[in-house]
Amino acid sequence: DIIIIDLKDCFFTIPLHPDDAPKFAFSVLSLNRQAPMQRYHWVVLPQGTKNSPTLCQTYVDYALQRVRRDNPELIIYHYMDDILVAGQVGSKLHALIPDLE
């Protein structure tokens, strides 16, 4: 049996520490420069920054540690927001679905 999970909006579910949020700031110009630039920053992990994929991978790995520890008979692979869980037919694989959600 296998279960394939695709986490929805994985980057946007990872909160940034308030001290780190200014490091993810960006500025937006006004139309025809009629007003000063507006500066914004992300409060969740944004897509498109250099380290976001690594941080997402690390975050998902940390979240799966308990499942891996409690179920050594299962094979669990993940890449970014995609998770594959495989186990023998008749294993407790389907009982894990609530834990993985």
Secondary structure as UniProt FT lines:
FT   STRAND          2..6
FT   TURN            8..10
FT   HELIX           11..13
FT   TURN            18..20
FT   HELIX           21..24
FT   STRAND          25..28
FT   HELIX           31..33
FT   STRAND          38..41
FT   TURN            47..48
FT   TURN            50..51
FT   HELIX           52..70
FT   TURN            72..73
FT   STRAND          75..79
FT   TURN            80..81
FT   STRAND          82..86
FT   TURN            89..90
FT   TURN            92..93
FT   HELIX           94..96
FT   HELIX           97..100
//
